[in-house]
Amino acid sequence: MKKTSLAQKLINAPYMVWSVLFILAPMAMVVYYALTDRDGNFTVSNLASLSSYSETFVRSVWYAFLATVICLLLSYPFAYIMARSKASRQRMLMMLIMLPMWMNFLIRTYSWITILNNTGILNSLFEAIGIGRVQMINTPGAVILGMVYNFLPYMVLPIYSVMVKLDQSLVEAAQDLGCNSRAVLSKVIFPQSVPGVVSGITMVFVPCVSTFYISQKLGGGKFMLVGDAIEMQFQSAYNYNLGAALSLVLMLMIVVCMLVMNRFTDDNGEGAMLF
């Protein structure tokens, strides 16, 4: 038992060191800077000044919420179709989902400027068919579109990983018991896929609420999000204390959201049929 315990400690040691250096230490630094001034004295003025950023927090959460809902509506039927397809088609669809991820995040976002610009591809097409130009770039819709495009795979993959393991005999049993397609979806398929849905929502909402590059490029800097405010304090204003306070509140918001989402799954992470 001693040898096994020692071996486990040695195996876990690199992960513990990694966690301390790259998770706990940065979080401790954020807390320190958020609760001190430039001279290192304790203060809560940084947190008190965050009231002026209330609109920014609300906008960030709202945009992230809309992007997450859109990703869920698009990903759920796609993941179900993908899970029910043949193995060869599943591999092809998986490749199509992952293919954009091989490209740099900044390049993917910047490419949408060419598509949505007033002289871009879509507006050129609209003019050719007589619709005329439509203002798409530098709008809230463009920012949300960028979020959906960049983070959609993070919603598809968790749902697909649960859907592909779904026991088809449960669906057949529900049909034998008289359930129609809607009842099968609501009482068998969806409850079993809840862990994947919760995981996908978390994986999409968290980066959406903290993003900054998408809003800068597709929003033209007109719609400041929390990530933009944090970057501005660190890069332009050089106010690390206020930037750390913003980061601390954002981290707490994300933790609360994750705790709330975890309540929608049971202790085993498994869904339950709702007969």
Disulfide bonds with the S-S distance in Angstrom:
none
